Amino acid sequence: MPSGMGGLVRYFDEYKSKIKFKPGHIIILCAVVILIMLFLYTYGNSLIGIR
C-alpha cells in the first residue's frame, strides 16, 4: 500500500543539545585559534628545536 505523503518522513521529537554557544563565543574562539596559528607559524620551529 503506497504512502500518501510522497516519501516524506516527519519526526516530532526534536533533538535539544545540552551545549549552546552564543555567536560572540564562536567569534572569540575563531580569533584565539587564528592567534595560536600565527604564533606557531612564527615561533613554532624554534620551540621544537628545528632550525
N, CA and C of each residue as an Amber inpcrd file, in Angstrom:
protein
   153
   0.8400000  -1.1650000   0.0000000   0.0000000   0.0000000   0.0000000
   0.9010000   1.2490000   0.0000000   0.8080000   2.1090000  -0.9810000
   1.6700000   3.2960000  -1.0350000   1.2880000   4.3220000   0.0280000
   2.2920000   5.0500000   0.4500000   2.0240000   6.0850000   1.4460000
   1.4770000   7.3240000   0.7490000   0.7170000   8.1260000   1.4820000
   0.1050000   9.3010000   0.8970000   0.9350000  10.5550000   1.0420000
   2.1590000  10.4540000   1.5900000   2.9660000  11.6560000   1.8350000
   4.1000000  11.8060000   0.8280000   4.1750000  10.9780000  -0.1670000
   5.1910000  11.1230000  -1.2110000   6.5940000  10.8080000  -0.7310000
   6.7580000   9.9510000   0.2550000   8.0690000   9.5600000   0.7450000
   8.6480000  10.4880000   1.7900000   7.9130000  11.4970000   2.2130000
   8.4050000  12.4060000   3.2410000   8.2110000  11.7800000   4.6200000
   9.2010000  11.9620000   5.4600000   9.1360000  11.4270000   6.8090000
   9.1080000  12.5970000   7.7780000   8.2020000  12.5590000   8.7220000
   8.1050000  13.6380000   9.7130000   8.5440000  13.0920000  11.0660000
   9.4000000  13.8350000  11.7300000   9.8700000  13.4800000  13.0540000
   9.3540000  14.5270000  14.0370000   8.7130000  14.0940000  15.0830000
   8.1490000  15.0170000  16.0510000   9.0610000  15.2330000  17.2480000
  10.0160000  14.3480000  17.4520000  10.9630000  14.5030000  18.5640000
  12.1480000  15.3220000  18.0770000  12.2240000  16.5540000  18.5340000
  13.3570000  17.3940000  18.1590000  14.4860000  17.1800000  19.1410000
  15.7010000  17.1550000  18.6140000  16.8700000  16.9640000  19.4560000
  17.2900000  18.3040000  20.0320000  17.4030000  18.3740000  21.3330000
  17.8580000  19.5880000  22.0210000  19.2560000  19.3190000  22.5730000
  20.2200000  20.0990000  22.1050000  21.5850000  19.9410000  22.5720000
  21.7420000  20.5530000  23.9610000  22.5660000  19.9260000  24.7720000
  22.8430000  20.4500000  26.1110000  23.8880000  21.5550000  26.0620000
  24.6560000  21.6040000  24.9690000  25.7040000  22.6050000  24.8160000
  25.1890000  23.6810000  23.8650000  25.1640000  24.9120000  24.3300000
  24.7160000  26.0100000  23.4840000  25.7900000  27.0940000  23.4660000
  26.1020000  27.5960000  22.2790000  27.1000000  28.6410000  22.1140000
  26.4160000  29.8950000  21.6040000  26.8530000  31.0240000  22.1150000
  26.4010000  32.3050000  21.5880000  27.3130000  32.6760000  20.4160000
  26.8250000  33.4810000  19.4860000  27.6690000  33.8670000  18.3380000
  28.9590000  34.5760000  18.7490000  28.9210000  35.3500000  19.8300000
  30.1280000  36.0280000  20.3000000  31.1960000  35.0560000  20.7500000
  30.7740000  33.9440000  21.3540000  31.7420000  32.9320000  21.7880000
  32.4340000  32.2840000  20.5980000  31.7020000  32.0620000  19.5250000
  32.2960000  31.4540000  18.3350000  33.3080000  32.4000000  17.6930000
  32.9910000  33.6850000  17.6520000  33.9170000  34.6670000  17.0780000
  35.1920000  34.7390000  17.9060000  35.0630000  34.7410000  19.2330000
  36.2410000  34.7780000  20.1110000  37.0650000  33.5080000  19.9420000
  36.4080000  32.3620000  19.8390000  37.1280000  31.0970000  19.6570000
  37.9060000  31.1050000  18.3390000  37.2980000  31.6070000  17.2690000
  37.9960000  31.6880000  15.9850000  39.1950000  32.6220000  16.0710000
  39.0380000  33.7540000  16.7510000  40.1500000  34.6940000  16.8990000
  41.2940000  34.0700000  17.6880000  40.9770000  33.3210000  18.7310000
  42.0160000  32.6610000  19.5320000  42.7450000  31.6140000  18.6970000
  42.0110000  30.8460000  17.9010000  42.6500000  29.8340000  17.0500000
  43.5580000  30.5050000  16.0230000  43.1150000  31.6120000  15.4420000
  43.9540000  32.3350000  14.4670000  45.2180000  32.8610000  15.1310000
  45.0950000  33.4120000  16.3390000  46.2810000  33.9080000  17.0450000
  47.2500000  32.7800000  17.3820000  46.7390000  31.6340000  17.8010000
  47.6130000  30.4860000  18.0960000  48.3220000  30.0310000  16.8290000
  47.5960000  29.9840000  15.7040000  48.2250000  29.5680000  14.4520000
  49.3000000  30.5570000  14.0110000  49.0390000  31.8470000  14.1350000
  50.0530000  32.8450000  13.7820000  51.2850000  32.7180000  14.6650000
  51.0750000  32.4870000  15.9550000  52.1970000  32.3060000  16.8710000
  53.0160000  31.0780000  16.4880000  52.3290000  29.9810000  16.1770000
  53.0550000  28.7590000  15.8270000  53.7700000  28.8890000  14.4870000
  53.1690000  29.5750000  13.5110000  53.8620000  29.7930000  12.2410000
  55.1040000  30.6490000  12.4300000  55.0420000  31.5770000  13.3710000
  56.1660000  32.4810000  13.5770000  57.2540000  31.8520000  14.4390000
  56.8690000  31.2660000  15.5740000  57.8460000  30.7830000  16.5530000
  57.8460000  29.2700000  16.7250000  57.0750000  28.5460000  15.9670000
  56.9390000  27.1020000  16.1610000  58.2150000  26.3190000  15.9440000
  58.9540000  26.6670000  14.8880000  60.1910000  25.9210000  14.6050000
  61.2110000  26.0850000  15.7150000  61.3310000  27.2810000  16.2690000
  62.3080000  27.4680000  17.3470000  61.8370000  26.8130000  18.6450000
  60.5500000  26.6460000  18.8360000  60.0490000  25.9990000  20.0490000
  60.3460000  24.5140000  20.0600000  60.3000000  23.8520000  18.8930000
  60.5340000  22.4160000  18.8770000  61.9590000  22.0780000  18.4620000
  62.7950000  23.0750000  18.2200000  64.2220000  22.8440000  18.0030000
  64.6350000  22.6650000  16.5670000  63.7720000  22.8960000  15.6020000
  64.1410000  22.7970000  14.1940000  64.6110000  24.1670000  13.7210000
  65.7430000  24.2110000  13.0450000  66.2760000  25.4940000  12.5890000
  66.1420000  25.6280000  11.1140000
